[in-house]
Amino acid sequence: MNFVDATLLRLATPAERNSLFDDDALAQLVATAYDADALAIEGPYQPHFDDLRLGPSIPPVATAEGAWQQQTNPTERTDVSVRVSGLAGAPTQRVDALWRGGIVAHMIPLDSTIDEARVGWPDPGLVDAEIIAADGSLPSNKTTLENKRRARLMDHLKAGLAEPEALTDERFDTLLASIGASTVSDLIERIQSGAAVGTVTITFSSPTAAQPTPKELPVAVAVLIRDAAGFSLADLLADSHALRERLDPLAVERPSDPTLRVRNRVVVAWVVPETIFDDDDWPGAADNLSPEAKRDARRAAAGQWLAAEGIGLVPIAA
């Protein structure tokens, strides 16, 4: 039996389908569907199948646009846009399975509240006063004066921060640019003329659960099973985008939790032999790695950029 049919039988068998998705594959599907980093999502993961349809019919969808107007009032025009599916002669697209359910992950609840907010407003007049107190006068050289003012003002701003190292030179330059100041001397003049610059320190409470707890993340996944023979990255990418365009108007996505940051409501999963990542043309692997480590590194690198395309990788043993 070929790879595609054997994999389809594994999906059809309840006792087998869970083992088809390893932890890395489920993590990548989650990262494709949700902003996993912002939500502090981590494993272990477990798939949950509410509905699994094998070989579903996904009709092509076309948009028909037009307009009409009344003969008695030709100036009044009504525009119409209609989605039409199942047109005769339209090309079909093979979809091996449509999975609607969820992936159980672990996450720390994002329910912290603000305990305290402190605002600091450094006095710009102190900058020059401190320089005069230390050196006896302000430097006559403009570059030296600018450097001393910059160092003093950054020290005042850092003093009001819980993490002073967060105020880097690059971020300080961004602050200057946001105010429209080209130098610290220009900034001090703007502060003295009415503008203001300060620091805000916000303290959050601890989340209600200190340890990650199980959380089911709703997913709708269109599964494409492809063999290594004749595998074309360009063709599969095009097929995946066309498939998502067909699925979007069919409302196959699961109801989502408003507290979760959704990236893609419908995900396309590529179930492919893991051996395709033995090809050296896949980027992401250092030369000094073992063949197995190279395969894993290439898989991880491909998974990152494919997630941005709404595609999750599920490599399995051929």
Secondary structure, 3 states (H helix, E strand, C coil): CCHHHHHHHHHHCHHHHHHHCCHHHHHHHHHHHECCCCCCEEEEEEEEEEEEEECCCCCCEEEEEEEEEECCEEEEEEEEEEEEECCCCCCCCCCCEEEEEEEEEEECCCCCCEEEEEEECCCHHHHHHHHHHHHCCCCCCHHHHHHHHHHHHHHHHHHCCCCHHHCCHHHHHHHHHHHCCCCHHHHHHHHHCCCCCCEEEEEECCCCCCCCEEEEEEEEEEEEECCCCCCCHHHHHHHHHHHHHHHHHHCCCCCCCCCCCECCCCEEEEEEEHHHHHCCCCCCCCCCCCHHHHHHHHHHHHHHHHHCCCEEEEEECC
